Amino acid sequence: MLVRAVSLGETLVLMERFDFETMLKSVEKYRIIYMPVSPPLIVAFVKSELTKKYDLSSLQLLGCGGAPLGKEVAEKFREKFPNVEIIQGYGLTETGGGAARTIGPDEMKRHGSVGRLSELMEAKIVDPETGEALPPGHRGELWLRGPTIMKGYVGNEKATAETLDSEGWLKTGDLCYFDSEGLLFIVDRLKELIKYKAYQVPPAELEHLLHSNPDIADAAVIPYPDEEAGQIPMAFVVRKPGSKITEAQVMDFIAKQVAPYKKIRRVAFINSIPKSPSGKILRRELVNHAHSGNFSKL
């Protein structure tokens, strides 16, 4: 992002430490037209009343990545900011930049898709259990190969061997699928899938549904150990100011929209969801708090 901006002679505005309101002030002050964001930040744009305090009319484009963006959130954002386009993309540090991106208004309207592969990039969807390549429409681990893929992790041959195969394919660790038109869809991180009995539950799917509830300001879903099922989906929920939504109401809200195995079966109410500076949910922190039963610090 930085190299691109410098190469095009653009002006960069950098924040030492991320703060949502400070970011809004910067948009107004510097007339910012483009920002790279993560889905939780899109949620904040949709739900925060702070956006009404500042002149954000200069914004034209948000480049969204880091996690799947839910359809409901994207639609609500467009209702609130009809003149701002969201471009979704996908990439890893190990890919040396973007591996896929949406181009043009038609692709931007395809909810959930991060677009088509970047130039010179190859991809295949692989069954995590068998290693078999899967056809369009089937979910599996995304493997990538191309000229920008890393050579390996410095000083860590074991990690390199686990991530790159002998033919140069990078195992991304992401559960994805391609549709019949070659558009890529990111479902979730394989390591973050909740194993409920014989089923796999993507936390991101449940989080998108929770964000669509008008009484919920923010939410995150993690696996919680269960003797019978192995793991159950547990939701951490931040109520909107004035909201009195209950645990039963949260579970019922989700149960009406998903298959039985995807139901949320445990809820904790907290003040805020712990996130990294880039806006990614710190699930390990939530898991640790869930196991300790200590939610007061969150």
C-alpha positions in Angstrom: 0.0 0.0 0.0 2.8 2.4 0.9 4.9 1.7 -2.1 1.9 2.0 -4.4 1.0 5.4 -2.9 4.5 6.7 -3.2 4.9 5.5 -6.8 1.7 7.3 -7.8 2.8 10.5 -6.0 -0.1 10.4 -3.6 -0.2 12.0 -0.2 -0.1 9.6 2.7 -1.7 10.2 6.1 -0.3 7.9 8.8 -1.6 7.4 12.4 0.8 6.4 15.1 -2.0 4.6 17.0 -5.4 3.7 15.6 -8.4 5.4 17.1 -11.8 5.5 15.2 -12.7 9.1 16.0 -9.1 10.3 15.3 -9.4 8.6 11.9 -12.6 10.4 11.2 -11.1 13.7 12.1 -8.2 13.0 9.8 -10.6 12.2 6.9 -12.2 15.6 7.4 -8.9 17.5 8.0 -6.9 16.1 5.1 -9.8 15.4 2.7 -8.8 11.7 2.4 -10.2 9.9 -0.6 -9.1 6.3 -0.1 -8.4 4.1 2.9 -7.5 0.4 3.4 -9.8 -1.1 6.0 -10.9 -4.4 7.6 -14.5 -5.6 7.9 -14.8 -4.6 11.6 -14.0 -1.0 10.6 -16.8 -1.2 8.0 -19.1 -2.3 10.8 -18.0 0.7 12.9 -18.7 3.1 10.0 -22.2 1.6 9.8 -23.1 1.6 13.5 -21.2 4.6 15.0 -23.0 7.9 15.5 -19.6 9.6 15.4 -19.7 9.6 11.6 -22.4 12.3 11.8 -20.0 14.7 13.5 -17.4 14.9 10.7 -17.4 15.8 7.0 -16.5 12.6 5.3 -17.7 13.7 1.8 -14.1 13.4 0.4 -14.1 9.6 0.8 -14.5 7.8 -2.5 -13.0 4.4 -2.0 -12.4 1.8 0.7 -10.1 -1.2 0.1 -11.4 -3.9 2.3 -9.5 -7.1 3.3 -8.3 -9.2 6.2 -11.6 -11.1 6.7 -14.9 -11.8 4.8 -17.3 -8.9 4.6 -20.9 -9.8 5.2 -23.6 -8.9 2.7 -25.8 -7.2 5.3 -22.9 -5.0 6.5 -22.0 -4.1 2.9 -25.6 -3.1 2.0 -26.0 -1.0 5.2 -22.7 0.8 4.4 -23.9 1.6 0.9 -27.2 3.0 2.3 -25.3 5.2 4.7 -22.5 6.2 2.3 -23.9 5.9 -1.2 -21.0 7.7 -2.8 -18.3 5.5 -1.4 -17.2 2.3 -3.2 -15.9 -0.7 -1.4 -13.3 -2.8 -3.3 -12.6 -6.1 -1.7 -9.3 -7.9 -2.1 -7.3 -10.8 -0.8 -3.6 -11.3 0.0 -1.1 -12.4 2.5 2.4 -11.3 3.6 3.5 -14.6 2.0 2.0 -13.6 -1.4 3.9 -10.4 -1.5 0.8 -8.4 -2.1 -2.7 -8.9 -3.5 -3.6 -12.3 -4.8 -7.1 -11.3 -5.9 -9.2 -8.2 -6.1 -12.6 -6.9 -7.4 -12.4 -4.8 -10.5 -15.3 -2.7 -11.9 -18.9 -2.1 -10.6 -20.2 -5.6 -11.5 -17.6 -7.4 -9.4 -18.0 -4.9 -6.6 -21.6 -5.8 -6.3 -20.9 -9.5 -5.9 -21.3 -9.8 -2.1 -18.7 -11.8 -0.3 -16.4 -12.2 -3.3 -12.8 -10.8 -3.3 -12.8 -10.8 -7.0 -10.7 -12.7 -9.5 -7.1 -13.7 -9.3 -4.4 -11.1 -9.9 -2.2 -11.3 -13.0 0.1 -14.3 -13.3 -1.4 -15.9 -10.1 -2.5 -19.5 -10.1 -4.9 -21.1 -7.6 -6.6 -24.3 -6.7 -9.0 -25.4 -4.0 -7.7 -28.5 -2.1 -9.6 -30.9 0.2 -7.7 -30.4 3.5 -8.1 -34.1 4.3 -7.3 -35.8 1.0 -5.2 -33.2 -0.8 -7.5 -33.6 -3.8 -8.1 -30.6 -6.0 -11.8 -29.6 -6.0 -14.1 -28.1 -8.7 -15.9 -24.7 -8.6 -18.5 -24.4 -5.8 -16.7 -26.8 -3.4 -15.1 -25.4 -0.2 -11.5 -26.3 0.6 -8.1 -24.8 1.4 -6.9 -22.2 -1.1 -3.4 -22.9 -2.6 -1.7 -20.2 -4.6 1.3 -20.1 -6.9 2.9 -17.2 -8.8 5.9 -15.0 -9.2 5.3 -12.9 -6.0 5.0 -15.9 -3.7 7.6 -16.0 -0.9 10.7 -18.2 -1.1 10.2 -19.3 2.5 10.5 -18.2 6.1 13.9 -17.0 7.0 15.6 -19.4 9.4 12.6 -21.6 9.8 12.8 -24.6 7.4 10.1 -26.5 9.2 7.5 -23.8 8.8 8.6 -23.3 5.1 8.1 -27.0 4.4 4.7 -27.0 6.0 3.5 -24.0 4.0 5.2 -24.5 0.6 5.0 -27.8 -1.3 7.7 -29.1 -3.7 5.9 -27.5 -6.7 5.8 -24.0 -5.2 2.2 -24.0 -4.1 1.5 -21.8 -1.0 -1.0 -23.4 1.4 -2.9 -20.3 2.7 -4.8 -21.9 5.6 -8.0 -20.2 4.4 -11.2 -22.0 3.6 -12.4 -20.7 0.2 -14.2 -21.6 -3.0 -14.4 -20.3 -6.6 -17.8 -19.9 -8.3 -18.4 -20.9 -12.0 -17.3 -17.4 -13.1 -13.9 -17.6 -11.4 -14.8 -15.3 -8.5 -13.1 -16.2 -5.2 -15.0 -16.3 -1.9 -13.3 -16.5 1.5 -15.2 -18.4 4.1 -12.9 -18.4 7.1 -9.5 -19.4 8.5 -9.3 -23.2 8.6 -7.8 -23.0 12.1 -10.7 -20.9 13.3 -13.5 -23.3 12.2 -15.6 -24.5 15.1 -15.8 -28.4 15.1 -19.4 -29.1 16.3 -19.8 -32.9 16.3 -19.1 -33.8 12.7 -19.8 -30.4 11.3 -17.6 -27.3 10.7 -19.0 -23.9 11.7 -17.3 -20.7 10.3 -17.3 -18.0 13.0 -17.4 -15.2 10.4 -20.8 -16.4 9.1 -22.3 -16.1 12.6 -20.6 -12.8 13.3 -22.1 -11.3 10.1 -25.6 -12.3 11.3 -25.0 -10.9 14.7 -23.9 -7.5 13.3 -27.2 -7.3 11.4 -29.1 -7.2 14.8 -30.0 -3.5 15.6 -29.4 -4.2 19.4 -25.8 -5.4 18.9 -22.9 -3.0 18.5 -20.2 -5.6 17.9 -19.7 -9.3 18.2 -17.2 -12.2 17.9 -17.7 -16.0 17.9 -15.3 -18.6 19.2 -15.3 -22.3 19.9 -16.1 -23.4 23.5 -15.3 -26.9 24.7 -18.2 -29.2 25.2 -18.1 -32.8 26.4 -20.8 -34.1 24.0 -20.2 -32.0 20.9 -16.5 -31.4 21.1 -17.0 -27.7 20.6 -20.0 -25.3 20.5 -20.2 -21.8 19.1 -20.0 -19.1 21.8 -20.7 -15.5 21.1 -19.2 -12.4 22.8 -21.7 -9.6 22.3 -21.4 -5.8 22.8 -24.8 -4.3 23.4 -25.7 -1.0 21.8 -26.2 1.8 24.3 -29.7 1.4 25.8 -30.1 -2.2 24.5 -31.3 -4.9 26.9 -31.0 -7.8 24.6 -30.7 -11.1 26.5 -28.7 -14.3 26.0 -31.9 -16.1 25.0 -32.8 -13.4 22.4 -29.3 -13.6 20.9 -29.5 -17.3 20.5 -33.0 -17.2 19.1 -32.0 -14.5 16.6 -29.3 -16.8 15.2 -31.3 -20.0 15.4 -34.0 -18.7 13.1 -31.4 -18.1 10.3 -29.0 -21.1 10.4 -28.9 -24.8 10.3 -29.3 -26.5 13.8 -25.5 -27.3 14.0 -24.6 -23.7 13.5 -26.7 -22.4 16.5 -25.0 -20.2 19.1 -25.3 -22.1 22.4 -23.5 -19.8 24.8 -23.4 -16.0 25.1 -21.3 -13.5 27.1 -21.9 -9.8 27.2 -18.8 -7.6 27.2 -17.8 -3.9 26.8 -15.6 -4.3 23.7 -14.2 -6.9 21.4 -10.4 -7.1 21.6 -8.9 -6.4 18.2 -5.5 -5.8 16.6 -4.5 -2.4 15.3 -5.7 -3.4 11.8 -9.1 -4.4 13.2 -8.8 -8.2 13.3 -10.5 -9.9 16.2 -8.1 -11.3 18.8 -9.8 -14.7 19.2 -7.1 -16.2 21.3 -7.7 -13.5 23.9 -11.4 -14.3 23.9 -10.8 -18.0 24.2 -8.6 -17.5 27.2 -11.2 -15.3 28.9 -14.0 -17.8 28.1 -12.0 -20.6 29.7 -11.2 -18.5 32.8 -14.8 -17.1 33.0 -13.3 -13.6 33.6 -15.1 -11.2 31.2 -14.9 -8.1 33.4 -11.6 -7.0 31.8 -13.0 -7.0 28.3 
